[in-house]
């Protein structure tokens, strides 16, 4: 009897991708058993296979409810860890293991098609609270099912109500019958050892769960949906966890687990049952409006130094009369402050605009109430933004922040983080110490308020290293911060 070849246990995070079927592709050997792993961001490339899980790039414009799940210490770009879906004003649907099994403070970034280029996002918010399905048994509970959670955010999400994701329930069982196919969307890796952070999509068939018993745990068809192929021609991978699996425009499952090499079936937490009913109850409804359009700001407050800027998202929602043209404006601005709407100050209700408030060097410090007005054929609506202008505080030299502030790599591996500089005089030069090979910065010199991408290489000796990052301005004043690198 042949001995089964086991795949190394690794926690992974899905990135839905599509690979054209190769002429040499064939079904996985029947004697190979894969050890199941969660699709979070902790997949390691050790022992990775040669198959590439490739996919098709997509955009937030195409899937306006998709949002990136971040955590302190996350392994993806900017700390990306999971993928999720906006399902309410402050509600997000994701996998339970993204909230319970993955450590580190959680937040969400919206509006970015590629997390490898910081600053493209429309919006970022923290987690206020979350609820996992009552049947989820805690860390490792994804093995038995019920891997779904509803997250409540601190701020209103900049997604119009008519673009919130629709969630399946027990009346939608036909959507997960074998023979159906759906789309999986996520920010995950393109292979078990490949890059991540780009939003991608792939088409996956729904399979009879009895044909998917190729893992060391059972695929429970009552609580799980088995999707994809046994030869891994296209699959979810590290970073896609919690992302949506969509059939006929409805989310019927969230990415839950699969093979640690991303080379076999992708298993989704099933929502076409009581789990979906539970999620719908937790998401809740919205109070009725007045039949007209609505306007909101997310976030509704922000800070800026004199001569700097701050941005917010202006979210509009169509009323019962349908979409209408809206003219946006901002009033009650502090002295020397300008307001710019992007891509335009004219939108259709249901669309989102970015509002940037830019102060001047002479804008007095203080707190101001800025009124944002949307005027349409059915009437006028307003929302209030609290702008706090703070003292520049450059006399003490530059200040640094690093995100994420820690990383884990194999010996000789690389990790990235974003360094943001505030304060200081003139140009600020970055340097680092604490490793055999000093960090590299791109760019190495930034202006106050700017950012740089830091790359660190792990030593070949395992252990924990403290990297000291120093910023020196043209006046010779310095500021420092620390980054923790773990090599294991």
C-alpha positions in Angstrom: 0.0 0.0 0.0 1.3 3.4 -0.9 1.8 5.9 1.9 -0.3 9.1 1.5 1.7 12.2 0.8 0.7 14.8 3.3 0.7 18.6 2.7 2.2 20.7 5.4 -0.3 22.3 7.8 -0.4 26.0 7.2 -2.9 28.7 7.9 -3.8 30.4 4.6 -5.8 33.4 3.3 -7.7 33.1 0.0 -7.1 35.1 -3.2 -9.7 34.0 -5.9 -7.9 33.5 -9.2 -8.4 31.9 -12.5 -5.8 29.8 -14.4 -6.5 28.6 -18.0 -6.6 24.8 -17.9 -3.2 23.5 -19.1 -2.9 20.7 -21.5 -0.9 18.8 -18.9 -3.4 19.3 -16.1 -4.9 16.2 -14.6 -6.9 15.1 -11.6 -4.9 14.9 -8.3 -3.8 11.3 -7.5 -6.5 9.5 -5.5 -3.9 8.4 -2.9 -2.9 12.0 -2.0 -4.6 13.4 1.1 -4.2 17.1 1.8 -4.2 18.5 5.4 -6.8 21.2 5.6 -5.8 24.8 6.4 -7.7 28.0 7.0 -7.3 30.5 4.2 -6.0 33.4 6.3 -2.9 35.4 5.6 -0.4 33.1 7.4 0.4 30.6 4.6 4.1 29.9 4.4 5.8 28.9 1.1 7.7 26.0 2.7 7.3 23.0 0.4 5.1 24.9 -2.0 4.2 23.1 -5.2 4.9 24.2 -8.7 1.3 24.8 -9.8 0.4 28.4 -10.2 -3.1 29.6 -9.1 -3.5 32.5 -11.5 -6.5 34.7 -11.9 -8.2 37.6 -13.6 -7.8 41.1 -12.2 -11.0 42.9 -11.2 -11.9 46.1 -9.5 -14.0 47.5 -6.6 -16.1 49.2 -9.3 -17.1 45.8 -10.6 -17.6 44.4 -7.1 -18.4 47.6 -5.0 -19.2 45.6 -1.8 -15.8 43.9 -1.6 -13.6 45.2 1.2 -10.1 44.2 2.4 -9.6 42.9 6.0 -6.5 44.1 7.7 -4.8 43.2 11.0 -1.7 44.3 12.9 1.0 41.9 11.9 -0.9 40.7 8.9 1.2 39.0 6.2 -0.3 40.7 3.2 0.4 44.2 1.8 -0.3 46.9 4.5 -1.2 44.0 6.9 -4.0 42.5 4.7 -5.2 39.3 6.2 -8.7 38.5 4.8 -11.4 39.6 2.4 -14.9 40.5 3.3 -18.2 42.0 2.0 -20.1 45.1 2.9 -23.7 44.1 3.7 -25.0 47.2 5.6 -24.4 50.8 6.8 -21.8 49.5 9.3 -22.0 45.8 8.7 -19.4 43.5 7.1 -19.8 39.7 6.4 -16.6 37.6 6.7 -15.4 34.2 8.0 -15.5 33.6 11.8 -11.8 32.4 11.7 -10.8 35.8 10.4 -11.9 37.3 13.6 -11.1 34.5 16.1 -8.2 32.5 14.8 -6.1 35.4 13.4 -4.6 37.6 16.1 -3.9 41.4 16.0 -6.2 44.4 16.0 -8.5 44.4 13.0 -9.5 47.1 10.5 -10.9 47.4 7.0 -9.7 49.3 3.9 -12.2 50.1 1.1 -11.8 51.2 -2.5 -8.3 49.9 -3.4 -7.8 47.5 -6.3 -4.1 46.9 -5.4 -3.0 47.1 -1.8 0.7 47.0 -2.9 0.4 50.8 -3.6 -0.6 52.5 -0.2 -2.7 55.6 -0.5 -5.1 54.4 -3.2 -7.9 53.5 -0.7 -11.0 55.5 -0.4 -11.7 54.7 3.3 -10.4 52.9 6.4 -12.3 52.0 9.6 -11.7 50.0 12.7 -13.8 47.2 14.1 -16.3 48.2 16.8 -17.5 44.6 17.5 -18.3 41.3 15.8 -20.4 38.2 16.3 -19.5 34.7 15.1 -22.2 32.1 14.4 -23.2 30.4 17.7 -22.1 27.0 16.3 -18.5 28.2 15.7 -16.5 26.4 18.4 -13.7 28.9 18.8 -10.1 28.8 17.4 -10.0 25.9 14.9 -13.8 25.7 14.7 -13.6 26.1 10.9 -12.9 22.3 10.8 -16.5 21.5 11.8 -18.3 24.4 10.1 -20.3 27.5 10.9 -17.4 29.6 9.8 -19.2 32.9 9.4 -19.2 36.3 11.2 -20.9 39.6 11.1 -18.7 42.6 11.9 -19.8 46.1 13.0 -17.5 48.9 12.1 -16.7 52.1 13.9 -17.7 54.3 10.9 -20.4 54.3 8.3 -19.1 52.4 5.2 -18.9 54.4 1.9 -21.0 52.0 0.0 -24.5 53.0 -1.2 -27.3 50.8 0.0 -28.2 49.7 -3.5 -24.6 48.3 -3.8 -24.6 46.3 -0.5 -24.1 42.6 -1.1 -27.2 40.3 -1.0 -26.8 37.4 1.4 -28.5 34.0 0.7 -30.6 32.2 3.3 -32.3 28.8 3.8 -34.8 29.5 1.0 -32.0 29.7 -1.6 -30.8 26.1 -1.4 -31.0 25.7 -5.2 -28.1 28.2 -5.6 -25.6 25.7 -4.1 -26.7 22.6 -5.9 -23.9 20.6 -7.7 -23.8 21.8 -11.3 -24.1 25.5 -10.4 -21.0 27.7 -10.7 -20.1 31.0 -9.0 -17.5 33.7 -8.7 -15.0 33.9 -5.9 -13.4 37.4 -5.2 -10.5 38.2 -3.0 -7.2 39.9 -2.3 -5.2 36.7 -1.7 -2.1 35.1 -3.2 -1.6 34.0 -6.8 0.1 30.8 -5.5 1.0 29.4 -2.1 4.3 31.2 -2.3 3.3 34.1 -4.6 2.3 37.7 -4.3 -0.9 39.1 -3.0 -2.9 42.3 -2.5 -4.4 42.6 -6.0 -8.2 42.2 -6.2 -8.9 39.1 -8.4 -11.8 36.9 -9.3 -12.3 33.4 -10.6 -15.1 31.1 -11.6 -15.6 27.9 -9.5 -18.1 25.1 -10.0 -20.2 23.7 -7.1 -19.4 20.0 -6.5 -21.2 17.2 -4.8 -19.5 17.1 -1.3 -19.1 13.3 -1.6 -16.5 13.8 -4.3 -14.5 16.3 -2.3 -13.4 14.0 0.6 -9.6 14.5 -0.2 -8.7 16.2 3.1 -7.9 15.0 6.5 -11.2 16.4 7.8 -14.7 15.8 6.3 -16.3 18.3 4.0 -19.8 18.6 5.6 -22.2 19.4 2.9 -24.8 20.6 5.4 -22.5 23.5 6.5 -20.0 23.8 3.7 -19.9 24.2 -0.1 -17.2 22.4 -2.0 -16.1 24.5 -5.0 -13.4 24.3 -7.6 -11.3 21.5 -9.0 -9.2 18.6 -7.5 -6.2 19.5 -9.7 -6.1 23.1 -8.5 -6.3 24.7 -12.0 -7.9 27.6 -10.2 -8.5 28.0 -6.5 -8.6 30.4 -3.5 -5.4 31.0 -1.7 -3.8 32.9 1.3 -5.6 36.2 1.8 -9.0 35.3 0.3 -10.4 34.1 3.6 -13.9 35.5 4.3 -14.3 36.6 0.7 -17.6 36.1 -1.1 -18.6 33.2 -3.3 -21.4 34.6 -5.5 -24.0 32.7 -7.5 -26.6 34.6 -9.5 -25.7 37.8 -7.8 -26.1 36.5 -4.3 -23.4 35.6 -1.7 -24.0 31.9 -1.1 -20.8 31.2 0.9 -17.7 32.8 2.4 -14.2 31.4 1.8 -13.4 29.1 4.8 -10.6 26.5 4.1 -8.8 24.4 1.6 -5.4 22.8 0.8 -2.3 24.5 2.2 -0.8 24.5 -1.3 -3.9 26.1 -2.9 -3.9 23.2 -5.3 -7.2 21.4 -4.7 -10.9 22.3 -3.9 -11.9 25.5 -2.1 -14.3 25.1 0.7 -16.9 27.8 1.5 -19.0 28.3 4.6 -22.5 27.7 3.3 -25.2 30.4 3.6 -28.1 28.6 1.8 -29.2 27.2 5.2 -29.8 28.4 8.7 -26.4 30.0 8.8 -27.5 32.5 6.1 -30.7 33.2 8.1 -28.6 33.9 11.2 -26.3 36.3 9.2 -29.3 38.1 7.8 -30.8 38.6 11.3 -27.4 39.9 12.6 -27.1 42.3 9.7 -30.6 43.6 10.4 -32.6 46.2 8.4 -32.5 49.9 8.0 -35.1 52.4 9.2 -37.3 53.7 6.4 -36.4 57.0 4.8 -38.5 59.9 3.5 -38.5 58.6 0.0 -35.8 61.0 -1.1 -32.1 60.6 -1.6 -29.7 60.6 1.4 -26.2 61.8 1.9 -23.6 60.7 4.5 -19.9 61.2 5.3 -17.5 58.4 6.2 -15.6 59.3 8.3 -17.5 62.3 9.7 -14.4 63.9 11.3 -10.7 64.3 10.7 -7.6 66.3 11.6 -5.1 68.2 9.5 -2.1 70.4 10.2 -1.9 73.9 8.6 -0.9 73.4 4.9 -2.0 69.8 4.9 -5.2 68.0 3.8 -7.7 65.4 5.0 -10.2 63.4 3.0 -13.6 61.8 3.5 -16.1 59.9 1.4 -19.4 61.5 0.4 -21.9 58.6 0.1 -25.2 59.2 -1.6 -28.2 56.9 -1.7 -31.0 57.0 -4.2 -34.5 57.4 -2.9 -37.7 55.8 -3.9 -37.9 58.0 -7.0 -34.7 56.4 -8.3 -31.3 57.9 -9.2 -31.1 61.7 -9.8 -28.4 64.2 -10.5 -26.9 65.8 -7.4 -24.7 68.9 -7.1 -22.2 68.7 -4.1 -20.8 71.7 -2.3 -19.0 72.5 1.0 -19.5 75.6 3.2 -18.4 77.0 6.6 -14.8 76.3 5.7 -12.1 77.7 8.0 -9.9 80.6 6.6 -7.6 79.5 3.7 -9.2 76.1 3.3 -10.4 74.7 -0.1 -12.8 71.8 -0.8 -12.3 69.5 -3.8 -14.7 66.8 -4.9 -13.4 63.9 -6.9 -14.0 62.7 -9.6 -16.5 65.6 -9.8 -18.8 67.8 -7.7 -21.7 66.4 -9.7 -22.8 62.8 -9.1 -25.9 60.6 -9.5 -27.5 59.5 -6.2 -26.2 56.1 -5.4 -22.6 57.1 -6.2 -19.6 58.0 -4.0 -17.4 61.1 -4.2 -14.2 61.8 -2.4 -14.0 65.2 -0.6 -10.6 66.6 0.2 -10.2 69.6 2.5 -6.9 71.3 2.1 -5.8 73.9 4.7 -3.3 76.7 4.1 -0.2 77.5 6.1 -2.1 80.3 7.7 -5.3 78.4 8.7 -5.8 79.0 12.4 -5.8 75.9 14.7 -9.2 75.0 16.0 -12.3 72.8 15.4 -14.7 73.7 12.6 -18.1 72.3 11.5 -18.0 72.0 7.7 -21.4 71.6 6.0 -21.6 69.3 2.9 -24.7 69.9 0.8 -26.2 67.7 -1.9 -28.8 69.4 -4.1 -31.1 67.4 -6.4 -34.4 67.7 -8.1 -36.3 66.2 -5.2 -34.7 68.5 -2.6 -31.6 69.3 -0.6 -29.8 67.2 2.0 -26.8 68.1 4.2 -24.2 66.3 6.3 -21.7 67.7 8.8 -18.0 67.1 8.9 -15.9 68.0 11.9 -12.5 69.4 10.8 -9.8 69.8 13.5 -6.9 71.9 12.5 -4.0 71.1 14.8 -0.7 72.9 15.3 2.1 71.6 13.0 4.4 70.8 15.9 7.5 70.7 13.7 9.9 72.1 16.3 10.6 68.7 17.8 11.6 67.1 14.5 9.9 64.5 12.4 7.6 61.8 13.8 7.4 58.3 12.4 4.8 55.6 12.2 5.1 52.1 10.7 2.3 49.9 9.4 2.3 47.0 10.1 4.7 47.3 13.0 5.8 43.7 12.9 6.3 40.8 10.5 7.2 37.2 10.3 9.4 35.6 7.6 11.4 32.4 7.0 15.2 32.7 7.2 16.3 34.9 4.4 12.7 36.0 3.6 11.5 39.5 3.0 8.8 41.6 4.7 7.4 45.0 3.8 5.9 47.9 5.8 4.8 51.5 5.1 6.7 54.3 6.9 4.7 57.5 7.3 6.4 60.8 8.3 4.8 63.8 9.9 6.4 67.0 11.1 10.0 67.9 10.6 11.6 70.6 8.4 12.3 70.2 4.7 13.2 66.8 3.3 13.4 63.8 5.7 15.9 61.0 5.1 15.1 57.5 6.3 17.6 54.9 7.7 17.4 51.7 9.6 19.5 49.5 11.9 19.3 46.3 13.8 19.7 43.7 11.1 22.8 42.3 9.3 21.4 43.8 6.1 20.0 47.3 6.6 16.4 47.9 5.5 15.8 49.6 2.1 13.4 52.5 1.6 11.5 53.5 -1.5 11.8 56.4 -1.6 14.6 57.0 0.9 13.8 60.7 1.2 10.3 62.0 1.7 8.5 65.2 2.6 6.6 65.7 5.9 3.2 64.0 5.4 4.7 61.5 2.9 5.3 57.8 3.1 7.9 55.2 2.0 7.9 51.5 1.5 10.4 49.7 3.7 11.7 46.3 2.8 13.6 44.2 5.4 15.4 40.9 4.8 15.3 38.3 7.6 18.7 37.0 8.8 19.3 33.3 8.3 19.4 32.7 12.1 15.9 32.3 13.6 14.9 34.7 16.4 13.2 38.1 17.0 14.9 41.3 15.9 14.2 44.9 16.7 14.6 47.2 13.7 15.1 50.9 14.6 13.9 53.3 11.9 15.3 56.8 12.0 14.1 60.0 10.2 16.5 62.9 9.9 15.2 66.3 8.5 17.2 69.1 6.9 17.5 70.8 10.3 19.3 67.8 11.7 16.5 66.8 14.0 15.5 63.1 14.2 12.7 60.9 15.1 12.6 57.1 15.6 10.2 54.2 15.7 10.6 50.4 15.9 9.6 47.4 13.8 9.7 43.9 15.1 10.8 41.1 12.7 10.4 37.5 13.7 12.4 34.8 11.7 11.1 31.3 12.2 
